[in-house]
């Protein structure tokens, strides 16, 4: 996980997971609409997942 991805996950979470698939993008986008913090947490969890 690069520094730029983490920074992008903090500033605009859906844009940081755009390369992880459509499902991840939709989930992070919906969580970001519910609140900024849930979107950031979801983006960081998805980016930290070693399976992808």
Backbone torsions as a table, in degrees:
resi	resn	phi	psi	omega
1	UNK	NA	119.6	-176.1
2	UNK	-85.8	163.4	179.2
3	UNK	-60.4	-39.5	-177.0
4	UNK	-68.2	-36.3	177.1
5	UNK	-65.9	-40.5	178.6
6	UNK	-64.9	-43.4	178.3
7	UNK	-63.2	-41.2	178.0
8	UNK	-67.5	-35.4	177.5
9	UNK	-65.5	-31.2	179.1
10	UNK	-78.7	-40.2	-177.0
11	UNK	-78.9	-47.2	-179.3
12	UNK	-145.5	90.0	-171.6
13	UNK	-56.2	-43.1	-177.7
14	UNK	-62.2	-32.8	-179.1
15	UNK	-69.3	-27.7	-178.3
16	UNK	-74.0	-23.7	-177.9
17	UNK	-106.1	18.2	-175.8
18	UNK	-64.0	-26.9	179.3
19	UNK	-86.8	-1.8	-176.5
20	UNK	-94.1	-2.2	178.2
21	UNK	118.6	162.6	-175.9
22	UNK	-68.5	-37.9	-179.3
23	UNK	-62.9	-44.4	178.6
24	UNK	-64.2	-39.9	180.0
25	UNK	-63.2	-43.9	-179.1
26	UNK	-66.5	-43.6	-179.8
27	UNK	-61.7	-47.9	-179.1
28	UNK	-66.2	-37.1	178.2
29	UNK	-63.6	-45.0	179.7
30	UNK	-65.8	-40.2	177.7
31	UNK	-66.5	-34.3	177.2
32	UNK	-67.8	-35.3	175.9
33	UNK	-65.6	-34.0	178.3
34	UNK	-72.0	-29.4	-179.7
35	UNK	173.5	150.0	-176.4
36	UNK	-67.4	-41.2	-176.3
37	UNK	-64.1	-46.6	177.3
38	UNK	-60.6	-34.7	177.4
39	UNK	-66.6	-40.7	178.7
40	UNK	-66.0	-43.9	-179.8
41	UNK	-62.9	-45.0	179.8
42	UNK	-63.8	-41.4	179.3
43	UNK	-63.5	-43.1	179.4
44	UNK	-66.8	-37.4	177.2
45	UNK	-65.3	-43.2	179.4
46	UNK	-65.3	-40.8	179.1
47	UNK	-69.0	-28.9	179.6
48	UNK	-83.4	-9.4	-178.4
49	UNK	-67.6	116.8	-177.1
50	UNK	-74.7	-12.8	-177.5
51	UNK	-76.6	-17.0	-177.5
52	UNK	-101.1	NA	NA
